[in-house]
Amino acid sequence: MMNNVESIWKKRIVEYNQELQKYLKYMFNDHLLFVLIFALGGAAFTYNQWVKTLEPTFPAPIIMAVILGVLLAWSPVYTFLREADAVFLLPLEGRLSGYFTKNIWISFMFQSYIQLLVLAALMPMYVAVTGSTFKRFFPLLAFILALKVWNLYVRWFMLRFQEKEAHWMDSLLRVLLSGAIVFLVLSGAPYWMTILIGIIMLLYALYFYQTSKTKNLKWDLLINLEQQRMLIFYRIANMFTDVPKLKGRIHRRKWLDGLVKTPFSEEYTYRFLYLRSLVRTSEYSGLYVRLTLIGAVLIYTNQSLLVGVLTAVLFLYLTGFQLIPLFKRFDYKIWVLLYPVSRELKKSSFQKVMNQSMMLQAVVFSLPFLIKGMLLECVITLLLGLSFSLLFSQYYLVQRLKKMEDSIY
């Protein structure tokens, strides 16, 4: 029986890795890597310049404690469970401790990369303010990873509790405890204070470990959390390629009918479909709104024309690139195949919808400069944004659609 459990775990890990690789190759393609390198390079340069301006009074330990405390408390346990497991694995519940222990450590392995990157990003700020050296990085990393293990195990113990209030309270307490002990270590507080918080954390974990022994696994909760975790990944992957497993939610949004109103004519057939889908489907409308708001806020928070223009172009590209899967949304709908319209009309309609959507976004990106009274910067950002939107839809998008159609036929 134990061999069967072991084989189930190995099979789930292999299938999970295959699922990740299947979509990651589309997500990290050449175009996105170029944008990421460009964005990260600009962010690193800006961050480095900002660090040089910091004074010794800057509260770097507090900021690091808050960021790392939240990040440590966010410790989902990857269970790789499926709906059928609530029936077929239920009789084996008493023999699955090894299965879940391995999953805790797999979760640690995946999430430790995030801790590494965030700590590495925060270290220049910490060194500049405290006068410490980068030699502290690895001891601090080991300490942070130990806290991550603690958070993962406590989280696993709490998953045997069904009450939502217990989960919320546990998350809050783990944020406070993790943040507090990180702050004490970073600020050079007396050892007895750090040891005291460490003892409290140990007793906290032991209490829920003992309490969880009397409770059974909450199969519905575990399966639901696993489905939600994968749904987040699929939503991100759907920005780059079509994800059959993702089912987007449709919202009526009657108040936007005037915006997507089109004449009753054959040439507007696909334009009607794409506009409605863009407005009413959560993964597309949500993506568009989020990127627009984030880009506008970033432009508003800086005074540099160059940074503002680059931010506008970057977010226009991200929006256009990630809306391309909308083109294939109706490929598997049989009633669309019955339309007496050409495929060229489909492509041209999609180009127009993309162009108009990106131009609207370009107008929004110019508004922060207008609000700040920077009229010239507003006009320049608007003209460059509109030009980029036109070039994207008339040249880059045409090549992408041709490549998509070649892969189908």
N, C-alpha and C positions, 0 to 999 in steps of 0.2 A: 504493500500500500504506500509506503514511504517513497518507493521508487516512482510510483505514479504521480505523487505530489511533486517530486523533483522534476519529472519530465514535463509536467504542466508549467512549472515556473520557467524552465529553460525555453519551452515553446513560446510562452508569452513574451519573454525578453527578446527572442529572435524576431517575433512578429512586430513588436513595438519598434525595434530598431529599423526594420524594413519599412514600416509606415513612416517613420521620421525621414529616412533617407529618400523615400519616394517623393516627398514634398520639399525637402530642403534643397534638392538639386534645382528646383524651380525658383525657390525663394532667394537663394544666393547665387544668382546668375551673374554674368559679367556686368550688366548694366547696374544692378543693385549694388554690387561690390564697388563699382566706381563711385556711385553716389555715397555709399557708406564711408569709403576712404576719404572722399572730399569732405563730408560732414564731420567725421571724426577728427580729421586734420584741422579743420576750422575751429571746432569745439576745443581741441587740445591747445591750439595757439591762444584762443581767447582765455581759456582757463589759466594757462601759464602766465599770461599778462596780468590777470586778476590776482593770482597768488602773490606776485611781486609787490602788490600794493597793500598787502595785509599787515596790520600792526600786531604786536604781541598781545594786545588786549582782545583781539578777535576770538570769539568763543568757538574755536575749532573743535575741542573735545565734546562740547554739548551737541554741536551739529552732527558730528560723527556718531555720537551715542544715539541720537534720534534716528538717523538713517539706518544704522546697523541694527538698532533695536527692532525697528519695524521689519527689516529684511530678515532678521533671524527668526522673528515670531511667525513670519510667513513661511511655513514649513509643511506644505502638503505632502502626504505620504502616497507614493505611486503604488496602487494595489494591483493594477492591470486586471481588475475584475470585470466581468460581463454580466448581462442580465440573467443568462441561464445559470450562472454560478450560484444564485440564491436557491436553486433547486438541486443541482447536481453536486455542488461542493458542500452543501449544508451538512450532510452526514459525516463529512471529514473535518468538521470544524475543530475538533479536539486535536487533530494532527497537523494543523496548518500553521503552528507557531513558527516553524522554520521557514515556511513560505513567506510569511509577513516580515520576519526578521530580515531576510534577504532583501525584501522590497524597501525596508527602511534604509538599508545601506545603499541600495541603488538610488533611492531618492537623495541621499546625502551626496553621492558621487555627482549627480547631475547639478544639484544646487550649490555645491562647493565652488563650482566655476564662477557663479554669480558673486559669491562672497569674495573670491580672489580678485575679480575685476573691480568691484566696488571699493574694496580696501586699497587696491593699487591706485585707483583714481583719487581717493581721499588723502593718501599719504603725503603728496606734495604740500597740501594745505596744512596738514598737521606738522610737518617738518618746518615749514616757513614760520609758523606761529610759535611753536614750542622750542625751537632750536635743537630738536632731537635730530637723529640721523636715520637714514634709510635702513640701517642695520636692525632696527626694531621691527621691520616689516614681517619677517618670517616668524618671530615669536608672537607677534600680534595675530598673524594669520592662523597659527596653531591654536591660539586662544579662541579666536572667532569660530574656527571649525569645531572646536570642542563644544562651544555654546550651540552650534547648529545641531550637533548630535543630541544634546539635551532637549532642544526644542522639538526635534523630530520624535523622540521617544515619548515626551509628554503629550504631544499632539496625538500620537497613536493611542496612548492610554485614554485620552479624552474622547476618541472616536467610538468608544463603547457606551458613551452617554448619548441619549437621544435628544435631550433638551437643548434647544437653540441658545437659551440664556446661559447655559453652562459653557458652551463653545465660545460665545462672545466674551464672557468673563475670563475664560482661560486665555484667549488671545490677548486681551488687555493686560492681564497680569504678566504674561510672558514678554510683551513689549516693554513693560515697566521694569521687570527684573533684568532682562537682557540689556536694555539701555542703561540701567543703573550700574551694573557691574562693568560694562564697557567704559562708561564715563569715569568710574573710579580708577580703572587701570590706565586710561589715557591721561587723566589729570594728575596722576602720581599721588593719589590719596593714600592715607595710612593703610598698611596691610590688613589691620584688624577689621576695617570697614569692608574691604573686598572679601575677606574670609567670611564675615557675617552674612553678606548677601549670598555668597556661595553655599553656605550651610542652609539658608532659607530655600534656595533653589533645589538643593539635594532633598530636603524634607518634603518640598512640594512634589517632586517627582516620585518619591517613595510613597507618599500618601495615595496618589492616583494610581500608582502601580498596584498597591494592595487592594484598592477599591475596585479597580478594573477586573481583578481576578474573579469577582462575584458576578460579573456581567457577561452576557453573551455578545457575540459580534452583531453589529447592526448592519445586516447585509444590504438592506435598501439604501441606507445612508452611504455606505462605502461605494456601492455601485453608482449611485447618483453623483457623488463627488468625483469619481473617476470619469464619468461621462461628461461632466462639466469641465474637467481639466482638459480632456481631449477636444471638447467643443471649442475652447479658447484657441488651441493650436490650429484646429481646422479653419477657424475664422481668420486667423492670421495668414495661413496658407492660401486661403481663398482670395486674398488680395493679389496673389501672383499666378494662380492657376485654378482651374475648375476642380472643386472638391465634391464628388458625388455624395459623400456621407453627410455633408452639411446641408441642413434644411433651414433656410432663412425665414424669419417671421415676416408676415405681410401686414402692413398697417394701412387702413383706409385713407387717412389724411385728406378728408374732403375739403378742408380749408385751403389746400394747395391745388385744387382742380383748375383754377384760373391760370395758374402758372404753366400747367402741362396741357392746356387746351389746344387741340390741333384741328384744322379743317377736315371735313369728311371727304377725303380724297385718297385715291390709290397711292399716290406718291408719299403720303404721310403715314402709311401703314406701320412701318417699322419705327418711325420716329415716335409714334404714339406708344408703341410697346416699350421702347427703351426709356422714354421719359417717365412713363408710369413705373417701370421697374426701378429706375434710379431713385425716384421719390418715395415709393411705397415699400421697398425691400430693405430690411434693417441693415444687412451687411454692407450695402452700397450707400444708402443715405447716411448711416452712422459713420462710415469711413469718411465720406465727403465732409460732413459737418465737423468731425473731430480734427481732421487735417487743416481745414479752413480756420477753425478757431485757434488751434495751436500756432499755426503760421502767423496769424494776425497778432496774437499776443507777443510772440517772439519779435516781430517787426516793431511793435509798439514800445517794447522795453529797451530798445537801443536807439542811438542817435545817428549811427553811421549809415549813409546812403548805400555804400558797398555791401555791408552786412545785410541791410534790408532787402536789396535787390537779389542778392544770392539766396537769402532765405525764401523769398517769394518764388524764385525760379525752382529751387529745390523742392518746395512743397507742391508747386504746380506739377513738377515731374512725378513726384510720389503719388499724387492724386490721379493723374492721367494713367500712369503705369499700372496702378492697382485697380483701376476701373475697367481695364481691358477685358477681364473675364466676363464682364456683362455681355459682350458680343455673342458669346456662346450660350447664353442663358436659355434660349428657345430652340436650340438645336435638336432637343429630344422631345419636343412637343409636336405631336403628329398633326394637330390642327394648323400649326404654322406652315407646315410643309404643303398644305392645300392652298395656300394663298397664291393667287395668279400674279405674282410679282417676281422680278428678277433678283438674283443674289447681289448684283451690282447696286440695286436700290437698298438692299440691306446694309451693305458696307457704307454707302454714301450717307445713309440716315444715321448710322452709328457715328460716323465722322462728325456730322453736324451736331449731334447731341453732345459728344465729347468736347468739341470746340466751344460750344456755347457754355457748357458747364465750367470749363477751365477759364473762359473769359470772365464769367461771373465771379469766379474765385479770384482772378487777377484784380478785378475792381475792388473786392473786399480787402485784398492785401495792400492796396494803395491808400485805403482810408485811414490807417493809423498815422501816416505822415500828414494827412489833411487835418486830422483831429489835433495834432501837435502844431499846426500852423506852418508846416514845412511844405509849401505849395509846389515848389520846383521838384523836390524829392518825390512828392505824390505823383506828379505828371510823369516823371522819368520811370518810376516803378510801374505805373499803369501801362505806359507804352511798351516797356520791355516785357511785362507780363502778358499783354495782349499779343505781342509778336511771338513770344515763346509758345503760347497756346496755339496760334495759327500754324507755326512750324511743326509743332508736335502732332497736330491732327492731320496735316497735309502730307507729311513726309514720314516721320517715325512710325505713326500709327498705321499708315498704309503698308509699310514693310512688315510690321508685327502681324497684321491681319492676314497678309499673304502667307507668312510663315505658318500661322495657325491653320489656314485652309490647306496648305500643302501637307501638313502632318495628318490631316483627316483623310484627304483624298489620295 
